[in-house]
């Protein structure tokens, strides 16, 4: 569950795969969902909040040439053979 009111220092693993969520006011872990727009990892709760209908429509309208969703898990990227140096993480 995301910590929507967190106002402290960032953890050193913020935004890293399996680390702390990249969302500004969240420190939840593990971060399991890679955001191809911000090049960082998010917890499930924040991914669901960020990936609302508007965000999905915007991604599909403006980035459909990528042929993948804005958020993906490591397993989804492996399945489509798309792990890059940025997404490999820890």
Biopython code that builds the backbone (N, CA, C, O; Angstrom):
import numpy as np
from Bio.PDB.StructureBuilder import StructureBuilder

atoms = [
    (1, "UNK", "N", (0.853, -1.186, 0.000)),
    (1, "UNK", "CA", (0.000, 0.000, 0.000)),
    (1, "UNK", "C", (0.889, 1.237, 0.000)),
    (1, "UNK", "O", (1.845, 1.301, 0.773)),
    (2, "UNK", "N", (0.598, 2.219, -0.848)),
    (2, "UNK", "CA", (1.431, 3.412, -0.902)),
    (2, "UNK", "C", (1.256, 4.290, 0.334)),
    (2, "UNK", "O", (0.170, 4.379, 0.907)),
    (3, "UNK", "N", (2.319, 4.917, 0.717)),
    (3, "UNK", "CA", (2.303, 5.856, 1.842)),
    (3, "UNK", "C", (2.029, 7.241, 1.289)),
    (3, "UNK", "O", (2.965, 7.997, 1.025)),
    (4, "UNK", "N", (0.770, 7.584, 1.109)),
    (4, "UNK", "CA", (0.386, 8.818, 0.457)),
    (4, "UNK", "C", (0.715, 10.093, 1.187)),
    (4, "UNK", "O", (0.636, 11.171, 0.599)),
    (5, "UNK", "N", (1.087, 10.007, 2.466)),
    (5, "UNK", "CA", (1.380, 11.229, 3.209)),
    (5, "UNK", "C", (2.810, 11.241, 3.747)),
    (5, "UNK", "O", (3.109, 12.010, 4.661)),
    (6, "UNK", "N", (3.691, 10.419, 3.211)),
    (6, "UNK", "CA", (5.072, 10.359, 3.670)),
    (6, "UNK", "C", (5.788, 11.666, 3.344)),
    (6, "UNK", "O", (5.667, 12.182, 2.233)),
    (7, "UNK", "N", (6.531, 12.202, 4.307)),
    (7, "UNK", "CA", (7.243, 13.454, 4.100)),
    (7, "UNK", "C", (8.609, 13.389, 4.779)),
    (7, "UNK", "O", (8.936, 14.234, 5.613)),
    (8, "UNK", "N", (9.389, 12.400, 4.424)),
    (8, "UNK", "CA", (10.709, 12.235, 5.019)),
    (8, "UNK", "C", (11.762, 12.087, 3.941)),
    (8, "UNK", "O", (11.496, 12.339, 2.766)),
    (9, "UNK", "N", (12.951, 11.680, 4.336)),
    (9, "UNK", "CA", (14.031, 11.518, 3.352)),
    (9, "UNK", "C", (13.778, 10.299, 2.456)),
    (9, "UNK", "O", (13.145, 9.327, 2.869)),
    (10, "UNK", "N", (14.280, 10.375, 1.242)),
    (10, "UNK", "CA", (14.165, 9.245, 0.322)),
    (10, "UNK", "C", (15.083, 8.114, 0.767)),
    (10, "UNK", "O", (16.196, 8.353, 1.236)),
    (11, "UNK", "N", (14.613, 6.892, 0.617)),
    (11, "UNK", "CA", (15.464, 5.740, 0.859)),
    (11, "UNK", "C", (16.474, 5.635, -0.279)),
    (11, "UNK", "O", (16.184, 6.071, -1.393)),
    (12, "UNK", "N", (17.646, 5.072, -0.026)),
    (12, "UNK", "CA", (18.669, 5.011, -1.080)),
    (12, "UNK", "C", (18.281, 4.131, -2.269)),
    (12, "UNK", "O", (18.867, 4.255, -3.344)),
    (13, "UNK", "N", (17.307, 3.250, -2.088)),
    (13, "UNK", "CA", (16.891, 2.372, -3.192)),
    (13, "UNK", "C", (15.640, 2.885, -3.911)),
    (13, "UNK", "O", (14.984, 2.124, -4.621)),
    (14, "UNK", "N", (15.307, 4.150, -3.737)),
    (14, "UNK", "CA", (14.097, 4.727, -4.322)),
    (14, "UNK", "C", (14.135, 4.649, -5.844)),
    (14, "UNK", "O", (15.088, 5.102, -6.478)),
    (15, "UNK", "N", (13.085, 4.070, -6.419)),
    (15, "UNK", "CA", (12.943, 3.975, -7.863)),
    (15, "UNK", "C", (13.703, 2.830, -8.507)),
    (15, "UNK", "O", (13.671, 2.674, -9.728)),
    (16, "UNK", "N", (14.388, 2.023, -7.698)),
    (16, "UNK", "CA", (15.133, 0.887, -8.229)),
    (16, "UNK", "C", (14.286, -0.380, -8.189)),
    (16, "UNK", "O", (13.381, -0.504, -7.364)),
    (17, "UNK", "N", (14.584, -1.313, -9.080)),
    (17, "UNK", "CA", (13.844, -2.571, -9.119)),
    (17, "UNK", "C", (13.938, -3.278, -7.771)),
    (17, "UNK", "O", (15.029, -3.463, -7.233)),
    (18, "UNK", "N", (12.795, -3.669, -7.236)),
    (18, "UNK", "CA", (12.636, -4.346, -5.948)),
    (18, "UNK", "C", (12.981, -3.440, -4.768)),
    (18, "UNK", "O", (13.005, -3.901, -3.627)),
    (19, "UNK", "N", (13.246, -2.164, -5.024)),
    (19, "UNK", "CA", (13.548, -1.201, -3.963)),
    (19, "UNK", "C", (12.291, -0.488, -3.504)),
    (19, "UNK", "O", (11.210, -1.076, -3.464)),
    (20, "UNK", "N", (12.438, 0.783, -3.157)),
    (20, "UNK", "CA", (11.321, 1.610, -2.714)),
    (20, "UNK", "C", (10.668, 2.296, -3.909)),
    (20, "UNK", "O", (11.330, 2.637, -4.889)),
    (21, "UNK", "N", (9.382, 2.487, -3.807)),
    (21, "UNK", "CA", (8.601, 3.112, -4.875)),
    (21, "UNK", "C", (9.173, 4.475, -5.253)),
    (21, "UNK", "O", (9.655, 5.214, -4.395)),
    (22, "UNK", "N", (9.116, 4.801, -6.539)),
    (22, "UNK", "CA", (9.636, 6.072, -7.035)),
    (22, "UNK", "C", (8.690, 7.244, -6.809)),
    (22, "UNK", "O", (9.108, 8.393, -6.959)),
    (23, "UNK", "N", (7.444, 7.001, -6.458)),
    (23, "UNK", "CA", (6.487, 8.103, -6.280)),
    (23, "UNK", "C", (6.950, 9.004, -5.142)),
    (23, "UNK", "O", (7.400, 8.519, -4.104)),
    (24, "UNK", "N", (6.842, 10.294, -5.337)),
    (24, "UNK", "CA", (7.416, 11.276, -4.420)),
    (24, "UNK", "C", (7.051, 11.036, -2.970)),
    (24, "UNK", "O", (7.930, 11.072, -2.108)),
    (25, "UNK", "N", (5.792, 10.793, -2.673)),
    (25, "UNK", "CA", (5.372, 10.666, -1.278)),
    (25, "UNK", "C", (5.145, 9.218, -0.869)),
    (25, "UNK", "O", (4.294, 8.939, -0.024)),
    (26, "UNK", "N", (5.888, 8.308, -1.450)),
    (26, "UNK", "CA", (5.769, 6.891, -1.114)),
    (26, "UNK", "C", (7.154, 6.295, -0.890)),
    (26, "UNK", "O", (8.115, 6.665, -1.565)),
    (27, "UNK", "N", (7.249, 5.386, 0.047)),
    (27, "UNK", "CA", (8.491, 4.665, 0.325)),
    (27, "UNK", "C", (8.244, 3.162, 0.357)),
    (27, "UNK", "O", (9.084, 2.397, 0.832)),
    (28, "UNK", "N", (7.074, 2.740, -0.158)),
    (28, "UNK", "CA", (6.685, 1.335, -0.097)),
    (28, "UNK", "C", (7.599, 0.474, -0.971)),
    (28, "UNK", "O", (8.148, 0.938, -1.971)),
    (29, "UNK", "N", (7.745, -0.765, -0.575)),
    (29, "UNK", "CA", (8.529, -1.721, -1.351)),
    (29, "UNK", "C", (7.831, -3.074, -1.285)),
    (29, "UNK", "O", (7.072, -3.321, -0.347)),
    (30, "UNK", "N", (8.058, -3.929, -2.224)),
    (30, "UNK", "CA", (9.006, -3.808, -3.317)),
    (30, "UNK", "C", (8.404, -3.063, -4.505)),
    (30, "UNK", "O", (7.204, -3.146, -4.768)),
    (31, "UNK", "N", (9.255, -2.339, -5.210)),
    (31, "UNK", "CA", (8.853, -1.666, -6.433)),
    (31, "UNK", "C", (8.963, -2.693, -7.568)),
    (31, "UNK", "O", (10.063, -3.072, -7.972)),
    (32, "UNK", "N", (7.825, -3.128, -8.065)),
    (32, "UNK", "CA", (7.770, -4.245, -9.016)),
    (32, "UNK", "C", (7.302, -3.847, -10.411)),
    (32, "UNK", "O", (7.264, -4.692, -11.305)),
    (33, "UNK", "N", (6.943, -2.571, -10.621)),
    (33, "UNK", "CA", (6.354, -2.135, -11.887)),
    (33, "UNK", "C", (7.201, -1.023, -12.486)),
    (33, "UNK", "O", (7.313, 0.063, -11.917)),
    (34, "UNK", "N", (7.801, -1.308, -13.647)),
    (34, "UNK", "CA", (8.651, -0.333, -14.324)),
    (34, "UNK", "C", (7.807, 0.616, -15.160)),
    (34, "UNK", "O", (6.966, 0.179, -15.947)),
    (35, "UNK", "N", (8.031, 1.917, -14.989)),
    (35, "UNK", "CA", (7.332, 2.936, -15.763)),
    (35, "UNK", "C", (8.246, 3.387, -16.895)),
    (35, "UNK", "O", (9.283, 4.005, -16.652)),
    (36, "UNK", "N", (7.865, 3.081, -18.120)),
    (36, "UNK", "CA", (8.681, 3.422, -19.281)),
    (36, "UNK", "C", (8.722, 4.922, -19.539)),
    (36, "UNK", "O", (9.565, 5.391, -20.304)),
    (37, "UNK", "N", (7.829, 5.678, -18.917)),
    (37, "UNK", "CA", (7.832, 7.128, -19.077)),
    (37, "UNK", "C", (8.824, 7.818, -18.152)),
    (37, "UNK", "O", (9.468, 8.791, -18.543)),
    (38, "UNK", "N", (8.948, 7.317, -16.927)),
    (38, "UNK", "CA", (9.859, 7.945, -15.954)),
    (38, "UNK", "C", (11.144, 7.152, -15.753)),
    (38, "UNK", "O", (12.046, 7.599, -15.044)),
    (39, "UNK", "N", (11.233, 5.983, -16.372)),
    (39, "UNK", "CA", (12.419, 5.117, -16.259)),
    (39, "UNK", "C", (12.716, 4.745, -14.805)),
    (39, "UNK", "O", (13.870, 4.740, -14.377)),
    (40, "UNK", "N", (11.655, 4.432, -14.053)),
    (40, "UNK", "CA", (11.820, 4.070, -12.651)),
    (40, "UNK", "C", (10.774, 3.035, -12.260)),
    (40, "UNK", "O", (9.834, 2.766, -13.008)),
    (41, "UNK", "N", (10.955, 2.459, -11.073)),
    (41, "UNK", "CA", (10.108, 1.374, -10.576)),
    (41, "UNK", "C", (9.149, 1.896, -9.500)),
    (41, "UNK", "O", (9.498, 2.771, -8.707)),
    (42, "UNK", "N", (7.919, 1.329, -9.491)),
    (42, "UNK", "CA", (6.850, 1.751, -8.588)),
    (42, "UNK", "C", (6.236, 0.549, -7.883)),
    (42, "UNK", "O", (6.253, -0.565, -8.406)),
    (43, "UNK", "N", (5.691, 0.786, -6.685)),
    (43, "UNK", "CA", (4.966, -0.269, -5.970)),
    (43, "UNK", "C", (3.629, -0.503, -6.678)),
    (43, "UNK", "O", (3.211, 0.305, -7.507)),
    (44, "UNK", "N", (2.972, -1.596, -6.350)),
    (44, "UNK", "CA", (1.713, -1.942, -7.000)),
    (44, "UNK", "C", (0.636, -0.896, -6.744)),
    (44, "UNK", "O", (-0.090, -0.519, -7.665)),
    (45, "UNK", "N", (0.523, -0.424, -5.511)),
    (45, "UNK", "CA", (-0.506, 0.567, -5.192)),
    (45, "UNK", "C", (-0.362, 1.847, -5.982)),
    (45, "UNK", "O", (-1.344, 2.362, -6.517)),
    (46, "UNK", "N", (0.845, 2.365, -6.062)),
    (46, "UNK", "CA", (1.067, 3.600, -6.820)),
    (46, "UNK", "C", (0.916, 3.363, -8.313)),
    (46, "UNK", "O", (0.400, 4.222, -9.027)),
    (47, "UNK", "N", (1.360, 2.209, -8.791)),
    (47, "UNK", "CA", (1.181, 1.905, -10.211)),
    (47, "UNK", "C", (-0.303, 1.955, -10.561)),
    (47, "UNK", "O", (-0.676, 2.511, -11.594)),
    (48, "UNK", "N", (-1.146, 1.382, -9.715)),
    (48, "UNK", "CA", (-2.581, 1.380, -9.988)),
    (48, "UNK", "C", (-3.148, 2.800, -9.966)),
    (48, "UNK", "O", (-4.016, 3.129, -10.774)),
    (49, "UNK", "N", (-2.668, 3.643, -9.051)),
    (49, "UNK", "CA", (-3.148, 5.018, -8.981)),
    (49, "UNK", "C", (-2.655, 5.853, -10.160)),
    (49, "UNK", "O", (-3.413, 6.640, -10.728)),
    (50, "UNK", "N", (-1.402, 5.683, -10.522)),
    (50, "UNK", "CA", (-0.815, 6.463, -11.619)),
    (50, "UNK", "C", (-1.348, 5.988, -12.961)),
    (50, "UNK", "O", (-1.562, 6.795, -13.865)),
    (51, "UNK", "N", (-1.562, 4.699, -13.097)),
    (51, "UNK", "CA", (-1.995, 4.106, -14.369)),
    (51, "UNK", "C", (-3.519, 4.097, -14.475)),
    (51, "UNK", "O", (-4.130, 3.055, -14.711)),
    (52, "UNK", "N", (-4.117, 5.262, -14.298)),
    (52, "UNK", "CA", (-5.567, 5.368, -14.409)),
    (52, "UNK", "C", (-5.972, 5.441, -15.886)),
    (52, "UNK", "O", (-5.121, 5.347, -16.771)),
    (53, "UNK", "N", (-7.248, 5.605, -16.144)),
    (53, "UNK", "CA", (-7.745, 5.587, -17.524)),
    (53, "UNK", "C", (-7.103, 6.684, -18.370)),
    (53, "UNK", "O", (-6.759, 6.442, -19.527)),
    (54, "UNK", "N", (-6.933, 7.898, -17.808)),
    (54, "UNK", "CA", (-6.324, 8.990, -18.574)),
    (54, "UNK", "C", (-4.900, 8.637, -18.965)),
    (54, "UNK", "O", (-4.507, 8.845, -20.113)),
    (55, "UNK", "N", (-4.122, 8.107, -18.034)),
    (55, "UNK", "CA", (-2.723, 7.772, -18.318)),
    (55, "UNK", "C", (-2.631, 6.675, -19.377)),
    (55, "UNK", "O", (-1.801, 6.758, -20.282)),
    (56, "UNK", "N", (-3.465, 5.664, -19.272)),
    (56, "UNK", "CA", (-3.447, 4.596, -20.274)),
    (56, "UNK", "C", (-3.820, 5.129, -21.651)),
    (56, "UNK", "O", (-3.181, 4.791, -22.648)),
    (57, "UNK", "N", (-4.864, 5.969, -21.707)),
    (57, "UNK", "CA", (-5.272, 6.550, -22.989)),
    (57, "UNK", "C", (-4.166, 7.420, -23.573)),
    (57, "UNK", "O", (-3.894, 7.363, -24.772)),
    (58, "UNK", "N", (-3.528, 8.225, -22.725)),
    (58, "UNK", "CA", (-2.438, 9.092, -23.175)),
    (58, "UNK", "C", (-1.278, 8.257, -23.705)),
    (58, "UNK", "O", (-0.713, 8.574, -24.752)),
    (59, "UNK", "N", (-0.924, 7.201, -22.994)),
    (59, "UNK", "CA", (0.180, 6.336, -23.438)),
    (59, "UNK", "C", (-0.164, 5.710, -24.791)),
    (59, "UNK", "O", (0.649, 5.729, -25.715)),
    (60, "UNK", "N", (-1.354, 5.165, -24.898)),
    (60, "UNK", "CA", (-1.751, 4.511, -26.142)),
    (60, "UNK", "C", (-1.828, 5.506, -27.303)),
    (60, "UNK", "O", (-1.458, 5.172, -28.429)),
    (61, "UNK", "N", (-2.298, 6.708, -27.040)),
    (61, "UNK", "CA", (-2.436, 7.725, -28.089)),
    (61, "UNK", "C", (-1.071, 8.262, -28.542)),
    (61, "UNK", "O", (-0.846, 8.454, -29.737)),
    (62, "UNK", "N", (-0.172, 8.500, -27.601)),
    (62, "UNK", "CA", (1.090, 9.167, -27.927)),
    (62, "UNK", "C", (2.304, 8.257, -28.032)),
    (62, "UNK", "O", (3.331, 8.651, -28.587)),
    (63, "UNK", "N", (2.193, 7.044, -27.504)),
    (63, "UNK", "CA", (3.355, 6.158, -27.495)),
    (63, "UNK", "C", (3.027, 4.757, -28.006)),
    (63, "UNK", "O", (3.724, 3.797, -27.674)),
    (64, "UNK", "N", (1.977, 4.635, -28.807)),
    (64, "UNK", "CA", (1.543, 3.317, -29.266)),
    (64, "UNK", "C", (2.601, 2.618, -30.118)),
    (64, "UNK", "O", (2.582, 1.393, -30.240)),
    (65, "UNK", "N", (3.515, 3.373, -30.702)),
    (65, "UNK", "CA", (4.580, 2.769, -31.514)),
    (65, "UNK", "C", (5.497, 1.869, -30.682)),
    (65, "UNK", "O", (6.198, 1.020, -31.232)),
    (66, "UNK", "N", (5.492, 2.053, -29.354)),
    (66, "UNK", "CA", (6.331, 1.225, -28.490)),
    (66, "UNK", "C", (5.804, -0.203, -28.365)),
    (66, "UNK", "O", (6.562, -1.114, -28.028)),
    (67, "UNK", "N", (4.520, -0.406, -28.631)),
    (67, "UNK", "CA", (3.904, -1.734, -28.589)),
    (67, "UNK", "C", (4.032, -2.431, -27.232)),
    (67, "UNK", "O", (4.203, -3.648, -27.168)),
    (68, "UNK", "N", (3.949, -1.664, -26.167)),
    (68, "UNK", "CA", (3.909, -2.227, -24.819)),
    (68, "UNK", "C", (3.227, -1.221, -23.901)),
    (68, "UNK", "O", (3.160, -0.035, -24.225)),
    (69, "UNK", "N", (2.720, -1.682, -22.757)),
    (69, "UNK", "CA", (2.072, -0.749, -21.832)),
    (69, "UNK", "C", (3.096, 0.160, -21.158)),
    (69, "UNK", "O", (4.297, -0.107, -21.198)),
    (70, "UNK", "N", (2.613, 1.228, -20.542)),
    (70, "UNK", "CA", (3.502, 2.158, -19.845)),
    (70, "UNK", "C", (4.174, 1.493, -18.650)),
    (70, "UNK", "O", (5.360, 1.717, -18.404)),
    (71, "UNK", "N", (3.435, 0.685, -17.911)),
    (71, "UNK", "CA", (3.979, -0.049, -16.762)),
    (71, "UNK", "C", (4.103, -1.520, -17.113)),
    (71, "UNK", "O", (3.199, -2.105, -17.708)),
    (72, "UNK", "N", (5.232, -2.114, -16.741)),
    (72, "UNK", "CA", (5.423, -3.551, -16.918)),
    (72, "UNK", "C", (6.207, -4.103, -15.735)),
    (72, "UNK", "O", (7.017, -3.405, -15.126)),
    (73, "UNK", "N", (5.952, -5.357, -15.427)),
    (73, "UNK", "CA", (6.770, -6.057, -14.444)),
    (73, "UNK", "C", (8.017, -6.603, -15.145)),
    (73, "UNK", "O", (8.080, -6.651, -16.374)),
    (74, "UNK", "N", (8.981, -7.002, -14.367)),
    (74, "UNK", "CA", (10.191, -7.607, -14.912)),
    (74, "UNK", "C", (9.839, -8.819, -15.773)),
    (74, "UNK", "O", (10.406, -9.006, -16.849)),
    (75, "UNK", "N", (8.904, -9.638, -15.297)),
    (75, "UNK", "CA", (8.511, -10.844, -16.015)),
    (75, "UNK", "C", (7.880, -10.509, -17.363)),
    (75, "UNK", "O", (8.124, -11.205, -18.348)),
    (76, "UNK", "N", (7.070, -9.446, -17.417)),
    (76, "UNK", "CA", (6.460, -9.048, -18.689)),
    (76, "UNK", "C", (7.534, -8.617, -19.692)),
    (76, "UNK", "O", (7.450, -8.940, -20.877)),
    (77, "UNK", "N", (8.541, -7.888, -19.206)),
    (77, "UNK", "CA", (9.615, -7.452, -20.107)),
    (77, "UNK", "C", (10.452, -8.637, -20.575)),
    (77, "UNK", "O", (10.881, -8.671, -21.729)),
    (78, "UNK", "N", (10.690, -9.603, -19.699)),
    (78, "UNK", "CA", (11.420, -10.812, -20.091)),
    (78, "UNK", "C", (10.627, -11.565, -21.154)),
    (78, "UNK", "O", (11.188, -12.018, -22.152)),
    (79, "UNK", "N", (9.317, -11.696, -20.936)),
    (79, "UNK", "CA", (8.470, -12.426, -21.882)),
    (79, "UNK", "C", (8.507, -11.823, -23.282)),
    (79, "UNK", "O", (8.415, -12.553, -24.269)),
    (80, "UNK", "N", (8.638, -10.514, -23.383)),
    (80, "UNK", "CA", (8.694, -9.901, -24.714)),
    (80, "UNK", "C", (10.127, -9.606, -25.147)),
    (80, "UNK", "O", (10.341, -8.956, -26.170)),
    (81, "UNK", "N", (11.112, -10.080, -24.377)),
    (81, "UNK", "CA", (12.518, -9.950, -24.748)),
    (81, "UNK", "C", (13.005, -8.522, -24.765)),
    (81, "UNK", "O", (13.756, -8.130, -25.659)),
    (82, "UNK", "N", (12.583, -7.731, -23.781)),
    (82, "UNK", "CA", (12.847, -6.294, -23.838)),
    (82, "UNK", "C", (13.580, -5.730, -22.634)),
    (82, "UNK", "O", (13.371, -4.564, -22.297)),
    (83, "UNK", "N", (14.417, -6.490, -21.983)),
    (83, "UNK", "CA", (15.160, -5.922, -20.857)),
    (83, "UNK", "C", (16.339, -5.124, -21.389)),
    (83, "UNK", "O", (17.152, -5.634, -22.159)),
    (84, "UNK", "N", (16.423, -3.869, -20.973)),
    (84, "UNK", "CA", (17.543, -3.018, -21.368)),
    (84, "UNK", "C", (18.426, -2.783, -20.153)),
    (84, "UNK", "O", (18.100, -3.242, -19.058)),
    (85, "UNK", "N", (19.519, -2.090, -20.322)),
    (85, "UNK", "CA", (20.387, -1.764, -19.190)),
    (85, "UNK", "C", (19.628, -0.940, -18.159)),
    (85, "UNK", "O", (19.853, -1.107, -16.960)),
    (86, "UNK", "N", (18.724, -0.045, -18.598)),
    (86, "UNK", "CA", (17.956, 0.781, -17.665)),
    (86, "UNK", "C", (17.013, -0.055, -16.822)),
    (86, "UNK", "O", (16.848, 0.208, -15.631)),
    (87, "UNK", "N", (16.392, -1.060, -17.425)),
    (87, "UNK", "CA", (15.382, -1.827, -16.707)),
    (87, "UNK", "C", (15.930, -3.006, -15.937)),
    (87, "UNK", "O", (15.249, -3.538, -15.060)),
    (88, "UNK", "N", (17.141, -3.427, -16.243)),
    (88, "UNK", "CA", (17.702, -4.587, -15.533)),
    (88, "UNK", "C", (17.841, -4.310, -14.052)),
    (88, "UNK", "O", (17.574, -5.194, -13.238)),
    (89, "UNK", "N", (18.248, -3.120, -13.680)),
    (89, "UNK", "CA", (18.324, -2.746, -12.273)),
    (89, "UNK", "C", (19.199, -3.683, -11.484)),
    (89, "UNK", "O", (20.200, -4.200, -11.980)),
    (90, "UNK", "N", (18.795, -3.897, -10.222)),
    (90, "UNK", "CA", (19.606, -4.735, -9.309)),
    (90, "UNK", "C", (19.466, -6.186, -9.623)),
    (90, "UNK", "O", (20.075, -7.024, -8.957)),
]
sb = StructureBuilder()
sb.init_structure("model")
sb.init_model(0)
sb.init_chain("A")
sb.init_seg("    ")
for serial, (resi, resn, name, xyz) in enumerate(atoms, 1):
    if name == "N":
        sb.init_residue(resn, " ", resi, " ")
    sb.init_atom(name, np.array(xyz, "f"), 0.0, 1.0, " ", f" {name:<3s}", serial, name[0])
structure = sb.get_structure()
